[in-house]
């Protein structure tokens, strides 16, 4: 087990700007809103087999970065096995940043299915991604008896591969940099429909999957009932919107978040890697 380190209280002053642009790596997006189709660069892919084993074949046939709800990928699934299967994306990363897609693809024995999956664009926009170069995916296969199988990770390259290089331009305050983990808290974004937001950036430079949790969260000195937990695969990055719901804000008399305090716990399959005491970030309005 790695040596556990506890980080002491750190106070950081940050400036909040009234408008954040995607180019700066800070972009408030409400999942209920349409994404400007021009945000993501138009790129294409060649048909690529992502999995072919045990009678199940999964192929990517078309990538469309410019849809109303975010980048989408067309999948073709063939089932020549002796069971019906449900295929679910298990892991997705675009340009090294983890994202998500909630979709299930049901394929009967001897059948095939075409399904378009849409990636959650919020982490991508927050990270400043405009051109998709690489997509990494794995899948969970489940049969009607409850047996499951996790596929290996597959890599899909777009027409921008070896042409465009992704640069990290997330703007935020560094709060953790130890044990192979980097964590930043981004500038406060505009309010979403659910509440007030902060961007959390995390980078896993270890050799193991890391489960990252927040703890001891306070806004303007008031304790919040808040829980954030994500698994970050080795070598991957995460950039997510952390929302503090309006109900908690009203209950604590908070109109604007001027000061945020947050601790972190990171665990690997071998135990606790990092357990920090709260880091306090002070936000001030820009002139």
LINPE-V993654 format. One record per pair of residues at least 24 apart in sequence whose C-alpha atoms are under 6 Angstrom apart, sorted by the first residue. I is the first residue (numbers start at 1). J is the second residue. Records with the same first field share a line. If there is no record, write none. Layout:
I = J ; J
This chain:
1 = 270
4 = 273 ; 274
5 = 274
6 = 275 ; 276
7 = 276 ; 277
8 = 277
9 = 277 ; 278 ; 279
10 = 279 ; 280
11 = 280 ; 281
12 = 281
13 = 281 ; 282
14 = 282 ; 283
15 = 283 ; 284 ; 285 ; 286
16 = 187 ; 284 ; 285 ; 286
17 = 286
22 = 128
23 = 128
25 = 126 ; 127 ; 128 ; 169 ; 170 ; 171
26 = 126
27 = 126
28 = 189 ; 190
30 = 192
34 = 68 ; 69
35 = 68 ; 69
37 = 66 ; 67
40 = 65 ; 130 ; 131
41 = 130 ; 131
43 = 159
44 = 158 ; 159
45 = 158 ; 159
50 = 154
55 = 79 ; 80 ; 81
70 = 121
71 = 118 ; 119
72 = 117 ; 118
73 = 116 ; 117
74 = 115 ; 116
75 = 114 ; 115
76 = 113 ; 114
77 = 112 ; 113
78 = 112
79 = 109 ; 110 ; 111 ; 112
80 = 110
82 = 109
83 = 109
84 = 108 ; 109 ; 143
85 = 142 ; 143
86 = 141 ; 142
87 = 140 ; 141
88 = 139 ; 140
89 = 139
90 = 138 ; 139 ; 140
91 = 137 ; 138
92 = 136 ; 137
93 = 135 ; 136
94 = 134 ; 135
95 = 134
96 = 236
97 = 237 ; 238
98 = 238
123 = 239 ; 240
127 = 170
133 = 158 ; 160 ; 161
180 = 205 ; 206
194 = 245
195 = 244 ; 245 ; 246
196 = 243 ; 244
197 = 242 ; 243
198 = 241 ; 242
199 = 240 ; 241 ; 242
200 = 239 ; 240
201 = 238 ; 239
202 = 237 ; 238
203 = 237
204 = 234 ; 235 ; 236
205 = 235
206 = 234
207 = 234
208 = 234
209 = 233 ; 234
210 = 267 ; 268
211 = 266 ; 267
212 = 265 ; 266
213 = 264 ; 265
214 = 263 ; 264
215 = 263 ; 264
216 = 262 ; 263
217 = 261 ; 262
218 = 260 ; 261
219 = 259 ; 260
220 = 259
258 = 283
259 = 283
